[in-house]
Amino acid sequence: MGKLIVTDSSGQTKDFPLNKERVTIGRHADNDIPLNDKAVSGHHAVVITILQDSFLEDLDSTNGTQVNSKQIAKHPLSHGDVISIGRNSLRYEGEGQGGDDDFEKTMILKPGQFGAAFDAQVSKAATAAPTPPPSMGASHHPVSAPPAAPNLSQTNAPKPIMGKLRVVSGPNQGKELELSKALTTIGKPGVQVAAITRRADGYYIVHVGGQAGGAKPLVNGNPLDTQARKLADGDIVELAGTQMSFMIMS
């Protein structure tokens, strides 16, 4: 059977198996999945399961129900769908589709997976990382070149830093992704997508695309735009319903 993994506003998670035909969701205690949230209607939504298929239906709630940031009335659920009800996130996991590599399968986008046009969009956005401004005291007059450094200094040059993402909320909490590639694309096409580039001076993240007019990925609570932002150790990235901590590996 499938299940819903509920994450409340405090980050606490709990699994609810879809073990009967109708599983109700709402603020009242008589629901199968009770949500203690004033933004949630008393009987807010229901999940109807027929054999291996589950369908979500909003029960004319006051504040509505979203799936992958889109408002819905009725919606067939697919593995990895993120349902938003009030301040709660409910992730649908289909029967037999969970696993240790679930984070990689649902969040890491591979080149060619969504066509050449999507890859071109990612590549264009990834080059948006800003370059350091020139020194304010730079002279416009030619100067003599400094003496060449000995070869020994090259061997003592610092190695490029290595970073990783660690999931800090939701069902994949604790899982890590090493950012060893020059370009890593994460998210869900049509929902939220971001690209992380590895450069000599560190890592940069930029918003690539998602739902038109939808929410943008966040870094420390601030939305990303089309200009790349340099990541610092400890930054919290929120993307497609998942919170991740950026960490510099020692």
C-alpha positions in Angstrom: 0.0 0.0 0.0 1.0 3.6 -0.5 1.5 6.1 2.3 1.5 9.8 3.1 4.5 11.2 5.0 3.3 14.3 6.9 5.7 17.1 7.9 4.2 19.7 10.1 5.3 23.4 10.6 7.8 22.4 13.3 9.5 19.8 11.1 8.1 16.7 12.8 7.3 13.9 10.5 4.8 11.0 10.7 3.8 8.2 8.3 0.2 7.4 7.5 -0.5 4.2 5.5 -3.3 4.4 2.9 -4.7 1.2 4.2 -8.4 1.8 3.4 -10.4 3.1 0.5 -11.0 6.6 2.0 -8.5 8.4 4.2 -9.7 11.8 5.4 -7.5 14.8 6.2 -8.5 17.7 8.3 -8.3 19.7 11.5 -11.0 17.7 13.5 -9.8 14.8 15.5 -12.1 12.3 13.8 -10.0 12.5 10.6 -7.7 9.6 9.7 -4.9 12.2 9.3 -5.6 15.1 11.8 -3.7 18.3 11.3 -3.6 20.7 14.2 -3.5 23.9 12.1 -6.1 26.7 12.0 -5.5 27.2 8.3 -6.9 23.6 7.7 -10.6 23.0 7.4 -12.4 20.6 9.7 -12.7 18.0 6.9 -10.3 19.4 4.4 -9.5 16.6 1.9 -9.7 12.9 1.2 -7.5 10.3 -0.4 -9.4 7.6 -2.3 -7.4 4.4 -3.0 -8.6 1.9 -5.6 -6.2 -1.1 -5.9 -2.8 0.5 -6.5 -4.0 3.9 -7.5 -4.7 6.9 -5.1 -6.6 10.1 -5.8 -6.7 13.3 -3.8 -9.9 15.3 -3.6 -10.4 18.7 -1.9 -13.6 18.8 0.2 -14.5 22.4 -0.6 -12.0 23.6 2.0 -11.6 27.3 2.9 -8.0 27.7 1.9 -7.7 25.0 -0.7 -5.3 22.1 -1.4 -2.1 22.2 -3.5 -0.1 19.4 -5.2 3.4 20.4 -6.3 2.4 24.1 -5.7 -0.6 23.9 -8.0 -4.2 24.4 -6.7 -6.3 21.3 -7.2 -9.9 20.0 -6.8 -9.2 16.4 -7.8 -5.8 14.9 -8.6 -4.4 11.4 -9.3 -1.3 11.0 -7.0 2.1 10.0 -8.4 5.1 8.8 -6.3 6.9 11.9 -4.9 3.9 14.3 -5.1 4.0 16.9 -2.4 0.6 18.0 -1.0 0.4 21.3 0.8 -2.4 21.9 3.3 -2.1 24.9 5.5 1.4 24.8 6.9 1.7 21.1 6.5 3.5 19.1 3.8 2.3 15.6 2.9 4.5 13.6 0.6 2.9 10.7 -1.3 5.0 7.5 -1.6 3.6 4.8 -3.9 3.7 1.2 -2.9 7.1 -0.4 -3.3 8.6 2.8 -4.6 10.5 4.0 -1.5 14.1 3.3 -0.9 17.5 4.5 0.2 18.1 6.3 -3.1 14.6 7.9 -3.1 16.1 11.4 -2.7 18.4 11.0 -5.7 15.6 9.6 -7.8 13.1 12.4 -7.1 15.4 15.4 -6.7 18.5 15.0 -8.9 17.9 15.8 -12.6 20.2 14.2 -15.2 21.3 15.7 -18.5 19.0 14.7 -21.3 16.3 13.5 -18.9 13.9 16.3 -20.0 15.2 17.1 -23.5 17.7 19.4 -25.1 15.6 22.6 -24.5 15.6 22.0 -20.8 19.3 21.3 -20.7 20.0 24.5 -22.6 17.9 26.5 -20.1 19.9 25.0 -17.2 23.2 25.7 -19.0 22.3 29.3 -19.6 21.2 29.9 -16.0 24.3 28.2 -14.6 26.6 30.7 -16.3 24.9 33.5 -14.4 27.3 33.3 -11.5 28.6 36.8 -10.8 32.3 37.5 -11.3 34.2 39.3 -8.6 34.3 43.1 -9.1 37.7 44.7 -10.1 39.8 46.1 -7.3 39.0 49.7 -6.5 42.6 50.7 -6.4 43.5 49.1 -9.8 45.8 51.3 -12.0 45.1 51.9 -15.6 48.8 52.3 -16.3 50.9 49.3 -17.3 53.1 47.9 -14.6 55.9 45.6 -14.6 55.0 41.9 -14.1 55.9 40.5 -10.7 58.6 37.9 -10.6 57.5 34.4 -11.4 56.6 32.3 -8.4 58.7 29.2 -7.8 57.2 25.9 -8.8 56.9 24.8 -5.2 54.2 27.4 -4.6 52.0 25.6 -7.2 52.1 22.4 -5.1 51.1 24.4 -2.0 48.1 26.0 -3.8 44.8 25.4 -1.9 42.6 22.6 -3.3 39.1 23.6 -4.6 36.6 23.2 -1.8 34.1 20.4 -1.8 30.5 20.8 -0.7 27.5 18.7 -0.1 23.8 19.0 0.6 22.2 17.3 3.6 18.4 16.9 3.8 17.2 18.4 7.1 13.4 17.9 6.8 10.9 15.4 5.5 11.1 11.7 4.8 14.7 11.8 3.4 16.1 13.6 6.4 19.8 12.9 7.0 20.5 11.9 3.4 23.4 13.6 1.7 24.4 14.6 -1.9 28.1 15.3 -2.6 28.4 18.2 -5.0 31.5 16.9 -6.9 30.3 17.9 -10.4 30.7 21.2 -12.1 26.9 21.4 -12.5 24.2 19.7 -10.4 20.6 20.3 -11.2 18.0 19.6 -8.5 14.2 19.9 -8.1 11.1 18.9 -10.0 10.4 20.3 -13.5 7.2 22.2 -13.6 7.4 22.8 -9.9 10.9 24.2 -8.8 14.3 23.7 -10.4 17.7 25.1 -9.3 21.2 24.6 -10.6 24.3 24.5 -8.4 27.6 25.3 -10.1 31.0 24.4 -8.6 33.7 27.1 -9.3 37.2 27.8 -8.2 35.9 30.3 -5.5 33.0 28.2 -4.3 29.5 27.1 -5.1 26.7 29.2 -6.7 23.0 28.4 -6.9 20.5 29.9 -9.3 16.8 29.5 -10.0 16.3 27.7 -13.4 12.6 27.4 -13.7 9.3 26.0 -12.4 5.6 26.8 -12.4 4.8 30.1 -13.9 4.1 32.6 -11.1 4.8 29.9 -8.6 7.0 30.1 -5.5 10.8 30.3 -6.0 13.5 28.3 -4.2 14.6 29.8 -1.0 18.1 30.3 0.6 17.8 31.2 4.3 14.2 32.2 3.7 15.0 34.6 0.8 13.8 33.7 -2.7 16.3 33.1 -5.5 16.1 35.0 -8.8 17.9 34.7 -12.2 21.1 36.1 -10.7 23.3 33.4 -9.1 24.0 33.5 -5.4 27.1 32.2 -3.7 26.5 29.6 -1.1 28.0 29.8 2.4 28.6 26.9 4.8 25.4 26.4 6.8 23.0 28.0 4.3 19.5 26.4 4.2 18.1 25.7 0.7 14.4 25.0 0.4 13.3 23.5 -2.9 10.2 21.6 -4.0 9.1 21.0 -0.4 12.5 19.8 0.8 14.9 21.7 3.1 18.6 21.0 2.7 21.7 22.4 4.5 24.7 23.3 2.3 27.9 22.2 4.0 31.6 22.6 3.2 33.4 19.2 3.6 36.5 19.3 5.8 
